[in-house]
Amino acid sequence: FNFSTVLDKLSAPSTKPSKDGEPVHFAVFNIELNDGLVRYSDRVLNQEHRIDQLRIGVPFVSNLPSYIHVEVKPQLSARVDGSALSIQGDTLPFTEGLRSAVHVKWDGVDVPHWVKVAQPFVPKPWLITATDGRLDADLTLKFEERKPPAVPRLSVEGGIKLSKLALTLPVVPGLGLVDASWRTLDIQGLDAQPLAQQVRVGAILLDGVQWRNRLQPLKPGEAQALPASAVSATASQPTPTSTAPPWSWQIDQLQVHVARLDAQTQSTQAWPVIDLLRLQVDGLSSQAKAAPAAWQLNLHDEHDASLLAQGHVQVARQTVDAQLNLGKAQISPWLSPLADSLKLPLRVDQGQVAVQAQLNARLKAASA
């Protein structure tokens, strides 16, 4: 596994400079590799990986002065552990600016397989088990070098879709054992510029979410919290201060559909099951000059309570307004998980509550 000496040799400067300090000129045509196969056996981690149907093609590449403005179009396609991968590029490697674009398409990626592959590198308390899931990625990476003081331009464009995901999380402090799944997570219209710290997303569509968590039974004198060692370690660390400018981000459309939310955060019992939750936000932005984003929330629980809320939110100014309409909310099921902590001098056996309200709030004063 130690190939640093090879890298050192490849990165070392040449001891034989070319004539007049000019690079050696070359022109290569029609490089092809067809139907390649790579089998990788990792005897340390006890893993097997297979890359088949491998095809590599470089139709033309040259640094001759008459050809440096001709685009180089490398191609690579293969199946990686059964998933189809395609990479196509357009680059001008010998011109000023080094303008390049790489299109990556990876379909039908087996998420449980790759989660299992990654487990040896994940700390044991945070091991995740995936029983289902498929990933489809369609991304274009673009790079352009620019003269200082301007930073190079790097962008990631495209979309990602993660379907039929099913995860089991280990015992999470405050949540216990967690089973989570969703039907689809579709990220569309991604345009990220990491070097400029900017990202814009056309739509984030999360559909068919199901969540269930149960706290583990406590031993006498034990509390559902982070271990004391973790708390003391966290408390001893100074709060980091960063002078880096914040990221600028925008999400044109956010839609979340939760089909079932069965949560327990109190040791006595779980909260009533939420059997429908829909959230939609349009025009969410971190920019101070951005118009407030419109949002709407629709919620329904197992006891026939319903909540309809809508309004506006402005992230930069940390302001929100809302119109709330709550109906048929059963009091007893929502108070029961809090019985031990509230220690009310009475017991509510039954009753309903309905509320109509308007809310205007500012979380903190906006900075100048």
N, C-alpha and C positions, 0 to 999 in steps of 0.2 A: 504493500500500500504506500510505501514511501517513494515517491517519484520526484521529490524536490530537486535532486541533482540533475535530472533531465530538464526541469524547468529552468534551473539556473544556467545550464549550458545554452538553452535556446534563447534566453533573454540576455545573455552576455553580448557585449558589442563585438562586432567582427574585427579580427586582427588583420584582415586583408582589405583595406579600403579600395574601392574601385577607382579606375582611372579618372583623374580630374575631380574626384569627390562625387561623381555622378553615380547613381545606382545602375546596376546591370539592367539593361533593357530586355524585355521578353514579350512574347505573345504565345498564348496557349489556346488551342481550339478543342472543343468537343471532348471534355473530360466526362466519362460516364462510368458509373458502377451500377450494375443491374442485378436484382434478385440476391442481394447480400443477406447474410445471416450472422447474428452475434448472439452467442450464448454466454451468460455471465453466471458463474457459480460462486457465491459468497460463502465460504466455509466458516467464517467467523460468525456471521449473523444467521447462517443456515437459510439463505435465501437463493432463489433461482430467478433469473430474469432473461427474457428472450426478445430480441429485436429481429423480425423477419420481414420479408418483402422489401428489403432496404434498397432504395434507389437514390443515387447522388448524381447530379448533373451540373456541370459548369460549361455552358456553350462557348463562352469566350471570355478571356481576361488578358489585358495587356497594359503595360505602362509606357508603350511607345508614344511619343508626343502626338502622333496623328490619331491615336486611338483612346487617349485618356478621357475623352468626353463621350465615349460609347459605354452605355450602361452594362454592368455585369449583372447577370440574372442567374444566380445559383439556385438550385432546387434540391430539396431532400424530402423523401417520403418513406414511410415505414409503418409497420405495426409494432407498437411497444407494449409488450405483455398483453397483446390482443386488441389494443386500442389504436385506431388509425391516426397517424400524425403526418401532417404536411407542412413544410416550411418553404416559402418562396421569397426570394429577395430581389431588390433592385438597388444597386449601389454604384457610386463613382469613387472607387477607393484611392485614385491618384489625382483627384482634382481638389482645389481649395474648397474647404467646407466639408469634405467627406460625407456628402449627403447620401443617406442610406435608408432603406425601408425594408422591413422583414414582416411577412404575413405568416402567422402561425395559426394552424387549424388542428385541433386535437379533439376527436369525437369519441364518445362512448367510453370515457375513462372510468374504470372500475374503482370507485371510491373505497369500498372495503379493502380491496387489495392494497392500495397505496397507504391507507391508514395503518394497516398491519405492517407494511414495509417501514413506516416511519416510527413505529413503537419503540425500537431500541434506542432512539435518540430523544425520546420524550421522558421527562421525570416520572417515576412510577405513580406519584399521587395524582397525576393529570392524564393518565392513560385513557384514551377514548376508544370504544369499540363501535365500529360501523357495521351494520347488518345489510345495508342497501345504499344505493346512491350511484348516480351517473353524472359525469361532468362533460360538458361540451364547451370548448373555448374557441373563439374566433377573434383574434387580436392582430393588430398591426402596430409594429414598433417603428418609429421614425427618429432619425438622429441627424443633426446638422451642427457642425462645429462653427463657431462664430468668433470673430476677433475680440480679444479682451478690450474693455472690461466686461463685455457681454458674456453671459454664461452660455454654454452649448445648449441647443434645443433638443430635448428628448420628450417624445410623446408616446402614449399608449392609447390606442383607439380600438373600439370594437365592442364586444359583448361576451358575457359568460352566463351559462345556464347550468344550474345544479338541480337535478331532478331526483325524486323518490329517495331523499336522504333520510336515513334512520340511524340515530346515534344513542349509545348508552354511555353516560358520563359517570366517573367514579364518585365516591362520596364527597360532594362539594360542601365546604363549611357553610352552614346556614340554609342549605337546600337538601342535603342528603343525597340519595341516589336519584339520578335524573334520566328519564327516557324522553327523547325529543325527535321529532320528524317533521318533514314538510313535503308537499307535493312538488312544488317548483320554486326555485329562486332564480329569477331572470333579471340580469343586469344589462340594460340596453343603452346604446349611445354613450359609451364611456369615452371620455376625452381627458386623460390625465397627463399633466406636465410636471413630473416630480422635481426636476431641477428648478423650476419656477414656483414650486409649491402651489400648484393650481390643479383642481380637478372639477370636472363637470360630468354629471350623469343624466342621461335622458330620462331613464325610468328604472326604478327598483320595484319589482313585482314579486312579493312573497305570498305564496298561496298554500292553503291546506296545512297550516301549522298545527301540530299536536304536541302538548307538553304535559308531562306528569312527573312530579317529584314527591318523595316521601322522606321525612327525617328519620334517621336511625334511632332506635330506642336508646335512651340515655341510662347510664349507670348512675347509682346514687352519688349526688354531689357533682355530677358532670353537667356541663352546659354546652348548648349548641353554638359554638363560636370557634374562631380560629385558635389553634394551639397557642399556649402562653409563649412558647419560644418564638413563634411567628409574629405574635403581637409585639413582643419586646424588641425583636429585630427590626420590625417596621417602625416602631416608635423611636428607636435610636438613630434612625437614618435621618439626616437633615433634609428638609424640603428642598428639592432641586429648583434652581432658578435658571431660566433659559432666556437668552436674549435673541434667539432666532425668531424671525417674523412668523406669525401664524399662517397656516394654510388658508387659501381662499377656495371655497367649495360651493357647489350649487347642485341641487337635485330637482330637476324639473317636475318629476312625478314620483310619489312614493305611495305604494298600495300594500297593505298588510291584511291578510285574511287568516284569522285563527279559527280553526274548526273545533278545537277543544283545549281548554286550559284548566288543568287539575293541579293546583299548587298547594303546598303546605309550607308555611314559614313559622308556624307556632307548634310547640310540642304536643299540645292537646289534640288537635284535629286539623284536617284540611279545610281550606276555604270552600265555599260553594263553587261548583264547577261552572266555568264560563263556556257555554256551548256555541257562542258566536261572538266574534270580535272583528270588526272591520274598521280600518283606519286608512284615510286617504289625505295626503298633503300635496298641494300643488305650489310650485315655485319657492321651495325652501332654499335659502341662501345665507351665507355668512357675511355678505357685503352689507355695510352700514346703509348704503343708499338704495338697497333693494326694497321693492315693495313687500309689504307683509304677505306671508304665505297663508293661503286659505286651507283649513283643515276640517275634517269631519270624522267623528267617532260614533260607531254604532255597536252596542254591547247588549248581550242577552245571557241570563244565567239559568241554571237548572230549575229554579223556583219561579220562573216566568217574569223576573224583573227585567226591565229594559232601560237602557240609558242612551239618549241621543244627545250628542254635544257637537257643536260646530263653532268656528270662529276664525281668528287670525293669530299668527305668531311671527315675531321678528327676532331672529336669533341674535344679531349684533347688538340690538338694544335690550334684549332679554325681556321683551314685553309679550303678553298674551291676553287676548280677550276671548270669551266663550259664552255661549248660550247653552244652558244645561236643562234637560228635561228627563227626570228620573221618575219612573212609574212602577208600581206593584213590587217594590223592594221589600222582601221579607226581613224583618229585623232580627229575629232569633238566629237564623243560620249564619248571619254575618257577625253577630256578637259572640257566638259560642267559642270560636277560636281565641278570642281575647278575654275570656272569662277569668283566667288566672291572673293575667297582667292588669286588667282593669279593677278587679275586686269590687264590683258594684254591690251596693247593699240590697239589691233586689234582683229578681230573675225575670227576664222577659220570655214568656212562653209563646206568644204570637203577636202579630201586628204587622202592618204594612206602612210604608212611608212613600210619599210622592213629593217631588221637589221640582220647582221651576225657578231658575236663577240665572243671573247674568254676572259674569266675572270679568274684571279688568285688573291685571296684575303686572307689576314690574319686579323682576327678581332682584335686581340691584341697579343702582344708578348707572346709566351708560357713561362710558369714559368720554372725555372731550375729544 
